[in-house]
């Protein structure tokens, strides 16, 4: 990433609406320079975080009666895998922008928000500076979804490889879809499970494997001309994201703002190569009820000063900063979520005014 976003505001995917048009209204009013397509979990199981991206994956089973999704590894998947890899290779070996990733498209049955935003942008007939899309990350997906025996599918190497490649294809399909409406597309890889990296639960998950899995999806985003971001809404080893080659590191700066300064050399290298930090300073909990743009602007300044004290140029931190909510708003009460988006807009404006951007 070679641009300077200078407090550009964008958001994480989910909103608490059942009306896609209303969600798009909120998005375009609050983050007009980098709108997102809204994930709408209140519409049902298909728009839940992992299920929304499962469509088209070999072996996937959605048990709607039990509200469960899993991979059936007991049956012979060789033909399905062969067909998947044939389609994958044909798409990825095509010239940039010409690959056909529609076999892993997200249909209207699994996302109303994608098509609502696309329709609105088509009607406008102009390009926004950015459009942001998103996918569940390979680690969060594969460590959350299990096989038929309730063992995380991550530990099945054959299925894990298919999942990583399928998610990469979904990223490229989204970028192609929104490229006509943006000067630049951004694709966030949402990895909330990385906040548990290193815990006893995931002690067998190796750092080098996580970096490699993330890098494969990041490389796919870059191959389609997009900017790759990674969002983690808890604390994690932030150098993992940087080592994977991410352009935009997004974290919960409201709750974990000081943690980024624990990795000064990695963060400095990230910024020096043109990367951005997307500071999730606007809380997505009931804490938003007590917040103002002034309070959150001051909080950002404190966190930025803390990072600068580690030997990182403050001007570079400011120029390469983005502003986001700390996480998605899909589980919030509607008035609280709407305050998140209003406050997000105000914080972005206040910081730009203060620093002459």
N, C-alpha and C positions, 0 to 999 in steps of 0.2 A: 504494500500500500504506500503510494508515494504522495498522497494528498494530505492536506492538513484540515481535518474536519471542523476544528475550532468550535467545539461544543454543539455540533450537530446532534439533534435529538432523534432517537428512534426507540423502538420498544421490543419486548419479548412477545411471543406470539398470541397468548390466549386472552380473551375478553369474556365477560360474564353475560353475554347476550344470546338470545335465541333468534334474533332478527339480524341476518348478515348485513343488510343495508344500514341499520343503526350502528353496528360495529364499525363499518367503513366510514360513516359520518364522523364518529369520534376520532378515528385514526387520522383522517385527512385534515380535520380541524386542529389536531394537536401536534402532529408530526408531519407536516406537509412536505418537508424536504426529503424525508426518508420513510414513507409509509410502509406498513407491514400488511400482509393479508392476515385476517383475524382467524385464529383457531377458536372454535366455539363448542367447548365440551358440554355445555348445557343442551346441545341438540341431541346428545345420545352417545352411545358407546363408540360409534365410528369416529368421533372427533376427540377421543381420549388420546393422550400423548403418544403412546406407542402404537396403538391400533390404527391411528390415522395414517401411519407410514408403512403398515404391514401389507397393504394391497399389492398383489402380484408376486409376493415372495413364495418360492416353492416350499410346500409342506406346512404352510400356515393354516391354523384352524381357529375360527372364532366361535366359541360356545356362547351364544347369546343368552341362553337360559341361565347359565351360571355367571355370565359377565366375565368370561375368562378367554384369554388368547394363549395359544401355545403352538409349538411346532411338533408335528407327528414324525418322529424319527424312526418309528417301528416299521413303517412301510418302505418299500423300495422307491427311493427318490432319484435313482440314477438317470432316468429319462428326463425328469423335470430339471435336474441339475444340468444335464447336457444342453437342453433347450435354452436354459437361462444363460449359460456361458456363451453359447453361440450368439444369442442376441446381444449380450454384453460386449463381446469382442467386435461385432459388426458396428455397434454404436460408438465405441471408444476409439476404434481405428479410423473412423471417418474424420475428415478435416474439421477443425474447430468450428462449432456452430452448426454443423451439418449432421451430426449424429442423431439417430432416432432413438430417443429414450422413452417413447410413449408406452412401451410395455410395462414400465414402472410408474406411469402417470398416477396422480392422485385424482380420482374421479369425483364427480359432484356428490356421490353417495358418501364419500369420506371427507369432503371439505366443501362447505358452502362458501366459506370466506375467500378462498382463492378466486373463485369465479365472480363473486360480488365485487372484489377489488378490480379484477381484470375488466369487467364490464364498465365500471366507473372510469377507469383510466382510458379505455377505448373511447368513451363518450367525450372525455376532455380533449382528446386529439393532440396532446402535447406531452413532452417528456418531463418527468420530475428529475431532480438531481440524482436521487437514489430511489430504488425500491428494495426493500429487505424481505427476503424469504427465509424459511427455516426448516430444519429437520431435527428429529430426535437423533442424538449422536449414537455411534455404533456401540460404545461401551454401555451407555444407559439402556439402550434397546436390548442388547444381548445379555446383560446381567439382570434385567428385569423380566424379560420373557423367558419362559421355561420350555422344556420338552414335555411329553405326555406324562413323565414321571416327576414333574415339578423340579427338575434340575435345570439351573440356568443354562440356556442354550449357548452362552459364551464358551462353555467348556467343551462344546462339540465343534472341533476345528472346521469341519466341512460346512456346517450350517453357518458358523461365524463368518467365514469368508464370503458366503453368499449374501449374508446380511450387510456386511460392509459395502460390498459392490452394489447391492440393491439401493442402499441409502445414498451412495454416491450418484447413482443414476437418477434418483429422485431429485437430488440437488441440481443436477444438470438440466433436467426437464423443467424445473421451476425457473431457473435462470433464463433458459430459452423462452419460456412463456412471457416473462416480464421484461425481457431485454428491449422490446419495442417502446416501452413506456418509461425508460430510465436512461440517464446518461451513464450510470454505473449501477450494477446490481450487487447487493450484499447478501450472502447466505450465512446464517448463523447455524452452528451445530450445537444443539442444546444437550449439555452433559451434566445434569444435576448429580448423577451418581458419583462423579469424581470427588464430591465433597467427602465421600467415604473411602477414598483411595488410601491404602495403607492401613486401614482398620483390620481387625481380626476377621471380619466377614469376608473380606476380599484379599486376604494375605497371599493367595496364590496368583493374583493378577499382577503381572510384571510391568514395571515402569516402561521398559523398552517396547513391550507389546502395545501398551496404551498409546505411546507416541506413534508407533507404526500404524495403528488403526486410525487414529485421528489424521495422520498425514495422508493416508490414502484418500480420505474424503476431502481434505483440504486441497490436495492435488487435483481432484476432480472439479472442484469449484474453480480453481485457477485455470484448468484446461478449457472451461467454458467462458473465461474472461471475467469471472466474478471475484469479489473480495470475500475472504473467508473469516468469519468470526466464530469464537467459541464462547458459549454462555454457561457459567456454573454459578448457581445461586447460594453456594455455601463456601466454606474455606477449602482450599486444596493446595497442592503443590503447583503454584502458578507457572513454574518453569517448564512443566510438562507441556502446557499449551504452546508456550513460546518455542520449545524445541521441535514441536510438530509443524512449525512454520505458519502459524496463524497470523492473519493481518490485524484482526481486532480481538483483543482480550476483554471480555465482558464479565464483570463480577459484581456481587452485592456489596457496594461501597457504603451502603447505609449501615449494615450489620458487621461487615468485615473489612472496612476501609483500610485499616492499618496493615492488613496481612500482605498487601501487594509489595510493601516496602521490605518485606523479609527476603525478597529475591532481587536485590538492587542490580546485580550484574546482568542477570537475564532480562530484566525490565529495561535497563539502559540499552542493551544490545537490540532489543525489540524496537524501541523508539528510534534508535539511530539508523536502523534499516528501513524506517518509514512506517512502522506499525503504529496502531492506535490503541488507546485504552478507553473502553466504554464503561464509564463509571455509573453503576447502578445506585445512584444516590437517593432516588425516590422510593420509599418503602412500599411494598405491596402487601401490607398487613393493616390491622386497625391502627397501627402507629401513624398512618397517613392523616388521621383525623386531627392530630395535634401538630402537624407540620405546616410550615409556610415556605414559600420560595426563598425567603430571606434566611430562614434557619438552614435550609438544605444547601443554599449557596455557601453559607459560612462553613458548613460541614465539609463540602467539597474542598474549599480553600485549605482547611486544616489538614485534610488527607493529602492534598497535593504538596503542601509544605513539608509534610512528614516524608513524602517520597523524595522531594528535592533535597532534603537534609542528608540523604544517602549518597549524594554526589551526582544527581541527575539534574540537568539544566531545567529550571522552572519554565522557561519560555517554551521549551520543547514539550514538556508535559502539558502545558495549556493548549498549544497549537494542535497537538495530536490527541486531544480529549474529545470523547463523545459522551452524551448524557442519556441514560436509560432508566427505566424502573429497575428495582432490584430483581424482579422476576416477572412472570406472567400475572395477569389479573383475573384469570378465568374462575377462580374459586372465591373471589371477593363479592361483597354486596355491590350492586350497581352504583349507588352514590359514591362509595369509597373508590371504586375503579375509575369513575369519572373524575374524581378529585386527583387521582394519580396522574391521569393524562393531562388535566389542566395544569397541575403543578409542574409536571415534566416540561411542558411548553414554557412556562414562566421561568423555570430555573435556567433553561437553555438561553432564553432571551436575556436574563439578568447577567449571566456570565459573559455572554458576548458583549453586552453593553459595558460591563465593568472593565473588560480587557481589550476593548477597542476592536472587536471582531465583527 
